[in-house]
Amino acid sequence: MTQMRRQSLVKFDAPLCETIIDAPKPQGREVLVKIERCGLCHSDLHIQDGYADLGGGKKLDTTRGMTLPFTLGHEIAGVVAEVGPDAPQDLVGTKKAVFPWIGCGKCRDCLAGDENLCARNRFLGVSIDGGFATHVLVPDAKYLLDYDPLPTNVAATLMCSGITAYGALKRLVDRPRQRNLLLIGLGGVGMMGLSLAQAMFKQPIAVADLSPAARETALKNGAAVAYDPSEPDVAKRIFKETDGGFDGIVDFAGNDKSMNFAVSSVARGGKIVVSGLMGGQFSLPMVQWIYKRMTVEGFMTGTLEETKELMALARAGKVKATPMKEEPMQDVQKWIDQLRAGKVVGRIMLTN
């Protein structure tokens, strides 16, 4: 029997621990994937904490329905090790990226192709065991994507940071006003957003982040200008330099400070897409919302079809590689701590 090593959540708000079990045997159309790479995402920290910050001292309990030990990790790429009797047998030995935003398959949202909206979802590393392990059991072979000739690291990041950034940016495509674009927050998703924005938009791409290192990295990777949101009177500077603000903004941080900065920087008639999950509470006077004629849309992950669109774009060579660093899977807790402390630029890719 194949052994499966996992970096497991055994207690909420506590370090991960290694656990060893027999690898599960695929049934039906299930597929067992031997993991080569799994990215570390900021949302993994929220799941480890057991709550999301709602602001005002309130917390959203994220532990309901979870059975410990649990395996985090949802940016997965690897090699098919075994398939169930109803899955294509020729998949064994092939290299695949794994779409993690899997729904129940039966509800209204799933039947419409919006599995990422499913209330009874089976998200890998969120609702069912994920990728901080040697193997992962995927519910159906249809969630495996070819990625050749992309590097394995790149293929893995497309499954979360890639599709999150792509889907958020897609919500700004084909708007009538397309003078400029601002990306707020330059973590793994924000850096991916910068890469994708250059492929999806013709206008100059501005960025904003509190970290000087992140701003410098973004400028080296194609950003036209980088702003420090903590700079005094930065909104006045932006309005002067942009002739009235940004027509499109994606907030990849998603907290009260980043949203206040977004609202202060958006042009009249502009749109803000909020994709970060840092948490907190945001309020806006109704008069200001209406006066600015702004649109605000929340967005988390994309659909399987959108992920296929993104994969095709990347395989065609239209997506620049973003900053990544490979580290051993057994060191995941060390890098969770580093990410929590704000000391990670780009994406940590965990390897087996």
Secondary structure as a PSIPRED ss2 file (coil, helix, strand):
# PSIPRED VFORMAT (PSIPRED V4.0)

   1 M C   1.000  0.000  0.000
   2 T C   1.000  0.000  0.000
   3 Q E   0.000  0.000  1.000
   4 M E   0.000  0.000  1.000
   5 R E   0.000  0.000  1.000
   6 R E   0.000  0.000  1.000
   7 Q E   0.000  0.000  1.000
   8 S E   0.000  0.000  1.000
   9 L E   0.000  0.000  1.000
  10 V C   1.000  0.000  0.000
  11 K C   1.000  0.000  0.000
  12 F C   1.000  0.000  0.000
  13 D C   1.000  0.000  0.000
  14 A C   1.000  0.000  0.000
  15 P C   1.000  0.000  0.000
  16 L C   1.000  0.000  0.000
  17 C E   0.000  0.000  1.000
  18 E E   0.000  0.000  1.000
  19 T E   0.000  0.000  1.000
  20 I E   0.000  0.000  1.000
  21 I E   0.000  0.000  1.000
  22 D E   0.000  0.000  1.000
  23 A C   1.000  0.000  0.000
  24 P C   1.000  0.000  0.000
  25 K C   1.000  0.000  0.000
  26 P C   1.000  0.000  0.000
  27 Q C   1.000  0.000  0.000
  28 G C   1.000  0.000  0.000
  29 R C   1.000  0.000  0.000
  30 E C   1.000  0.000  0.000
  31 V E   0.000  0.000  1.000
  32 L E   0.000  0.000  1.000
  33 V E   0.000  0.000  1.000
  34 K E   0.000  0.000  1.000
  35 I E   0.000  0.000  1.000
  36 E E   0.000  0.000  1.000
  37 R E   0.000  0.000  1.000
  38 C E   0.000  0.000  1.000
  39 G E   0.000  0.000  1.000
  40 L C   1.000  0.000  0.000
  41 C C   1.000  0.000  0.000
  42 H H   0.000  1.000  0.000
  43 S H   0.000  1.000  0.000
  44 D H   0.000  1.000  0.000
  45 L H   0.000  1.000  0.000
  46 H H   0.000  1.000  0.000
  47 I H   0.000  1.000  0.000
  48 Q H   0.000  1.000  0.000
  49 D H   0.000  1.000  0.000
  50 G C   1.000  0.000  0.000
  51 Y E   0.000  0.000  1.000
  52 A E   0.000  0.000  1.000
  53 D E   0.000  0.000  1.000
  54 L E   0.000  0.000  1.000
  55 G E   0.000  0.000  1.000
  56 G C   1.000  0.000  0.000
  57 G C   1.000  0.000  0.000
  58 K E   0.000  0.000  1.000
  59 K E   0.000  0.000  1.000
  60 L E   0.000  0.000  1.000
  61 D E   0.000  0.000  1.000
  62 T C   1.000  0.000  0.000
  63 T C   1.000  0.000  0.000
  64 R C   1.000  0.000  0.000
  65 G C   1.000  0.000  0.000
  66 M C   1.000  0.000  0.000
  67 T C   1.000  0.000  0.000
  68 L C   1.000  0.000  0.000
  69 P C   1.000  0.000  0.000
  70 F E   0.000  0.000  1.000
  71 T E   0.000  0.000  1.000
  72 L C   1.000  0.000  0.000
  73 G C   1.000  0.000  0.000
  74 H C   1.000  0.000  0.000
  75 E E   0.000  0.000  1.000
  76 I E   0.000  0.000  1.000
  77 A E   0.000  0.000  1.000
  78 G E   0.000  0.000  1.000
  79 V E   0.000  0.000  1.000
  80 V E   0.000  0.000  1.000
  81 A E   0.000  0.000  1.000
  82 E E   0.000  0.000  1.000
  83 V E   0.000  0.000  1.000
  84 G C   1.000  0.000  0.000
  85 P C   1.000  0.000  0.000
  86 D C   1.000  0.000  0.000
  87 A C   1.000  0.000  0.000
  88 P C   1.000  0.000  0.000
  89 Q H   0.000  1.000  0.000
  90 D H   0.000  1.000  0.000
  91 L H   0.000  1.000  0.000
  92 V C   1.000  0.000  0.000
  93 G C   1.000  0.000  0.000
  94 T C   1.000  0.000  0.000
  95 K E   0.000  0.000  1.000
  96 K E   0.000  0.000  1.000
  97 A E   0.000  0.000  1.000
  98 V E   0.000  0.000  1.000
  99 F C   1.000  0.000  0.000
 100 P C   1.000  0.000  0.000
 101 W C   1.000  0.000  0.000
 102 I C   1.000  0.000  0.000
 103 G C   1.000  0.000  0.000
 104 C C   1.000  0.000  0.000
 105 G C   1.000  0.000  0.000
 106 K C   1.000  0.000  0.000
 107 C C   1.000  0.000  0.000
 108 R H   0.000  1.000  0.000
 109 D H   0.000  1.000  0.000
 110 C H   0.000  1.000  0.000
 111 L H   0.000  1.000  0.000
 112 A C   1.000  0.000  0.000
 113 G C   1.000  0.000  0.000
 114 D C   1.000  0.000  0.000
 115 E H   0.000  1.000  0.000
 116 N H   0.000  1.000  0.000
 117 L H   0.000  1.000  0.000
 118 C C   1.000  0.000  0.000
 119 A C   1.000  0.000  0.000
 120 R C   1.000  0.000  0.000
 121 N C   1.000  0.000  0.000
 122 R C   1.000  0.000  0.000
 123 F C   1.000  0.000  0.000
 124 L E   0.000  0.000  1.000
 125 G C   1.000  0.000  0.000
 126 V C   1.000  0.000  0.000
 127 S C   1.000  0.000  0.000
 128 I E   0.000  0.000  1.000
 129 D C   1.000  0.000  0.000
 130 G C   1.000  0.000  0.000
 131 G C   1.000  0.000  0.000
 132 F C   1.000  0.000  0.000
 133 A E   0.000  0.000  1.000
 134 T C   1.000  0.000  0.000
 135 H E   0.000  0.000  1.000
 136 V E   0.000  0.000  1.000
 137 L E   0.000  0.000  1.000
 138 V E   0.000  0.000  1.000
 139 P C   1.000  0.000  0.000
 140 D C   1.000  0.000  0.000
 141 A H   0.000  1.000  0.000
 142 K H   0.000  1.000  0.000
 143 Y H   0.000  1.000  0.000
 144 L E   0.000  0.000  1.000
 145 L E   0.000  0.000  1.000
 146 D C   1.000  0.000  0.000
 147 Y C   1.000  0.000  0.000
 148 D C   1.000  0.000  0.000
 149 P C   1.000  0.000  0.000
 150 L C   1.000  0.000  0.000
 151 P C   1.000  0.000  0.000
 152 T H   0.000  1.000  0.000
 153 N H   0.000  1.000  0.000
 154 V H   0.000  1.000  0.000
 155 A H   0.000  1.000  0.000
 156 A H   0.000  1.000  0.000
 157 T H   0.000  1.000  0.000
 158 L H   0.000  1.000  0.000
 159 M H   0.000  1.000  0.000
 160 C H   0.000  1.000  0.000
 161 S H   0.000  1.000  0.000
 162 G H   0.000  1.000  0.000
 163 I H   0.000  1.000  0.000
 164 T H   0.000  1.000  0.000
 165 A H   0.000  1.000  0.000
 166 Y H   0.000  1.000  0.000
 167 G H   0.000  1.000  0.000
 168 A H   0.000  1.000  0.000
 169 L H   0.000  1.000  0.000
 170 K H   0.000  1.000  0.000
 171 R C   1.000  0.000  0.000
 172 L C   1.000  0.000  0.000
 173 V C   1.000  0.000  0.000
 174 D C   1.000  0.000  0.000
 175 R C   1.000  0.000  0.000
 176 P C   1.000  0.000  0.000
 177 R C   1.000  0.000  0.000
 178 Q C   1.000  0.000  0.000
 179 R C   1.000  0.000  0.000
 180 N C   1.000  0.000  0.000
 181 L E   0.000  0.000  1.000
 182 L E   0.000  0.000  1.000
 183 L E   0.000  0.000  1.000
 184 I E   0.000  0.000  1.000
 185 G C   1.000  0.000  0.000
 186 L C   1.000  0.000  0.000
 187 G C   1.000  0.000  0.000
 188 G H   0.000  1.000  0.000
 189 V H   0.000  1.000  0.000
 190 G H   0.000  1.000  0.000
 191 M H   0.000  1.000  0.000
 192 M H   0.000  1.000  0.000
 193 G H   0.000  1.000  0.000
 194 L H   0.000  1.000  0.000
 195 S H   0.000  1.000  0.000
 196 L H   0.000  1.000  0.000
 197 A H   0.000  1.000  0.000
 198 Q H   0.000  1.000  0.000
 199 A H   0.000  1.000  0.000
 200 M H   0.000  1.000  0.000
 201 F C   1.000  0.000  0.000
 202 K C   1.000  0.000  0.000
 203 Q C   1.000  0.000  0.000
 204 P C   1.000  0.000  0.000
 205 I E   0.000  0.000  1.000
 206 A E   0.000  0.000  1.000
 207 V E   0.000  0.000  1.000
 208 A E   0.000  0.000  1.000
 209 D C   1.000  0.000  0.000
 210 L C   1.000  0.000  0.000
 211 S C   1.000  0.000  0.000
 212 P H   0.000  1.000  0.000
 213 A H   0.000  1.000  0.000
 214 A H   0.000  1.000  0.000
 215 R H   0.000  1.000  0.000
 216 E H   0.000  1.000  0.000
 217 T H   0.000  1.000  0.000
 218 A H   0.000  1.000  0.000
 219 L H   0.000  1.000  0.000
 220 K H   0.000  1.000  0.000
 221 N C   1.000  0.000  0.000
 222 G C   1.000  0.000  0.000
 223 A C   1.000  0.000  0.000
 224 A C   1.000  0.000  0.000
 225 V E   0.000  0.000  1.000
 226 A E   0.000  0.000  1.000
 227 Y E   0.000  0.000  1.000
 228 D C   1.000  0.000  0.000
 229 P C   1.000  0.000  0.000
 230 S C   1.000  0.000  0.000
 231 E C   1.000  0.000  0.000
 232 P C   1.000  0.000  0.000
 233 D C   1.000  0.000  0.000
 234 V H   0.000  1.000  0.000
 235 A H   0.000  1.000  0.000
 236 K H   0.000  1.000  0.000
 237 R H   0.000  1.000  0.000
 238 I H   0.000  1.000  0.000
 239 F H   0.000  1.000  0.000
 240 K H   0.000  1.000  0.000
 241 E H   0.000  1.000  0.000
 242 T H   0.000  1.000  0.000
 243 D C   1.000  0.000  0.000
 244 G C   1.000  0.000  0.000
 245 G C   1.000  0.000  0.000
 246 F E   0.000  0.000  1.000
 247 D E   0.000  0.000  1.000
 248 G E   0.000  0.000  1.000
 249 I E   0.000  0.000  1.000
 250 V E   0.000  0.000  1.000
 251 D E   0.000  0.000  1.000
 252 F C   1.000  0.000  0.000
 253 A C   1.000  0.000  0.000
 254 G C   1.000  0.000  0.000
 255 N E   0.000  0.000  1.000
 256 D H   0.000  1.000  0.000
 257 K H   0.000  1.000  0.000
 258 S H   0.000  1.000  0.000
 259 M H   0.000  1.000  0.000
 260 N H   0.000  1.000  0.000
 261 F H   0.000  1.000  0.000
 262 A H   0.000  1.000  0.000
 263 V H   0.000  1.000  0.000
 264 S H   0.000  1.000  0.000
 265 S H   0.000  1.000  0.000
 266 V E   0.000  0.000  1.000
 267 A E   0.000  0.000  1.000
 268 R E   0.000  0.000  1.000
 269 G E   0.000  0.000  1.000
 270 G E   0.000  0.000  1.000
 271 K E   0.000  0.000  1.000
 272 I E   0.000  0.000  1.000
 273 V E   0.000  0.000  1.000
 274 V E   0.000  0.000  1.000
 275 S C   1.000  0.000  0.000
 276 G C   1.000  0.000  0.000
 277 L C   1.000  0.000  0.000
 278 M C   1.000  0.000  0.000
 279 G E   0.000  0.000  1.000
 280 G C   1.000  0.000  0.000
 281 Q C   1.000  0.000  0.000
 282 F C   1.000  0.000  0.000
 283 S C   1.000  0.000  0.000
 284 L C   1.000  0.000  0.000
 285 P C   1.000  0.000  0.000
 286 M H   0.000  1.000  0.000
 287 V H   0.000  1.000  0.000
 288 Q H   0.000  1.000  0.000
 289 W H   0.000  1.000  0.000
 290 I H   0.000  1.000  0.000
 291 Y H   0.000  1.000  0.000
 292 K H   0.000  1.000  0.000
 293 R C   1.000  0.000  0.000
 294 M C   1.000  0.000  0.000
 295 T E   0.000  0.000  1.000
 296 V E   0.000  0.000  1.000
 297 E E   0.000  0.000  1.000
 298 G E   0.000  0.000  1.000
 299 F C   1.000  0.000  0.000
 300 M C   1.000  0.000  0.000
 301 T C   1.000  0.000  0.000
 302 G C   1.000  0.000  0.000
 303 T C   1.000  0.000  0.000
 304 L H   0.000  1.000  0.000
 305 E H   0.000  1.000  0.000
 306 E H   0.000  1.000  0.000
 307 T H   0.000  1.000  0.000
 308 K H   0.000  1.000  0.000
 309 E H   0.000  1.000  0.000
 310 L H   0.000  1.000  0.000
 311 M H   0.000  1.000  0.000
 312 A H   0.000  1.000  0.000
 313 L H   0.000  1.000  0.000
 314 A H   0.000  1.000  0.000
 315 R H   0.000  1.000  0.000
 316 A C   1.000  0.000  0.000
 317 G C   1.000  0.000  0.000
 318 K C   1.000  0.000  0.000
 319 V C   1.000  0.000  0.000
 320 K C   1.000  0.000  0.000
 321 A C   1.000  0.000  0.000
 322 T C   1.000  0.000  0.000
 323 P C   1.000  0.000  0.000
 324 M E   0.000  0.000  1.000
 325 K E   0.000  0.000  1.000
 326 E E   0.000  0.000  1.000
 327 E E   0.000  0.000  1.000
 328 P E   0.000  0.000  1.000
 329 M H   0.000  1.000  0.000
 330 Q H   0.000  1.000  0.000
 331 D H   0.000  1.000  0.000
 332 V H   0.000  1.000  0.000
 333 Q H   0.000  1.000  0.000
 334 K H   0.000  1.000  0.000
 335 W H   0.000  1.000  0.000
 336 I H   0.000  1.000  0.000
 337 D H   0.000  1.000  0.000
 338 Q H   0.000  1.000  0.000
 339 L H   0.000  1.000  0.000
 340 R H   0.000  1.000  0.000
 341 A C   1.000  0.000  0.000
 342 G C   1.000  0.000  0.000
 343 K C   1.000  0.000  0.000
 344 V C   1.000  0.000  0.000
 345 V C   1.000  0.000  0.000
 346 G C   1.000  0.000  0.000
 347 R E   0.000  0.000  1.000
 348 I E   0.000  0.000  1.000
 349 M E   0.000  0.000  1.000
 350 L E   0.000  0.000  1.000
 351 T E   0.000  0.000  1.000
 352 N C   1.000  0.000  0.000
